[in-house]
């Protein structure tokens, strides 16, 4: 005779219990899971229209360690919770969602549709994970944030506030997405990146390194922002742009916008590029930039940026530069970055022909 499996049960008084195991069981991923049934009405004061009627069937769990008898926490539909995973504190796991490993879902969080939460991941404090999204490793989703589509949040990443990560986006490593920020489409945010405010990273954009995307900034298309960089205000980085080691922000003409006091080896000054698109590259050099969304001509952009440089250095700084560098300055608009190591300004070039005496007066 085959050995009959019995669910692992805690010693809990009948007055406290809110569910029981039914005779329905399934073998799933080398685990035996049992469907549950409510033994009393379950309600959540935070959601007056939601309740589980006494006698209603729930989802599948492996043992009573998976679902707390306290509060309004519930596993519904064909959802599965097993291994050492825990659902408690008014959380809801429903539809065909799966929570396993050492994952925890609690404090009014919701995991639904075909979402997966596993390893040591946590969804809590109103966080929502739906569709076919995956939260894994040590990732956290909380504070009314929502992850949906086939998005992946993993590593030590955090998504919180009212942030949204959706579609096929990926947030990993130690990255953070918070406030009202969005990461969507096939965008990837990784390393120590923080996307905050009302910022958006979309398209096939990649953001990695010690990067801050904030304000109403947008990084989109195939843009790549990396290294130690900041994109804020109303700035836009798109096309095939590559941004590294600079601050791009919207500031008042002629006045540098505020920059972070964060200390880095190459702390950049603020660059007034309102929109950077096309096949531009920022960081080390700038090629094929397109400023037409802000300036009528690239020459106009060159004059504006050159004027900004004069706020930080005098003309002798340019005249004293090596000949080969000075000559390259004649080939286009300049880009500047302040280097704390030797107290000098780095100049690089964008595509627009500029008269030989452009930087001399």
Secondary structure, 3 states (H helix, E strand, C coil): CCCCCCCECCCCCCCCCCEEEEEEEEEECCEEEEEEEECCCEEECCEEEEEECCCCEEEEECECCCECCCCCCEECCCCEECCCCEECCCCEECCCCEECCCCEECCCCEECCCCEECCCCEEECCCEECCCCEECCCCEEECCCEECCCCEECCCCEECCCCEECCCCEECCCCEECCCCEECCCCEECCCCEECCCCEECCCCEECCEEEECCCCEECCCCEEECEEEECCCCEECCCCEEECCEECCCCCCCCCCCCCCCCCCCCCEECCCEEEECCEECCCCCCEECCCCCCCHHHHHHHHHHHHCCCCCHHHHHCCCHHHHHHHCCCCEEEEEECCCCEEEEEECCCCCCCCHHHC
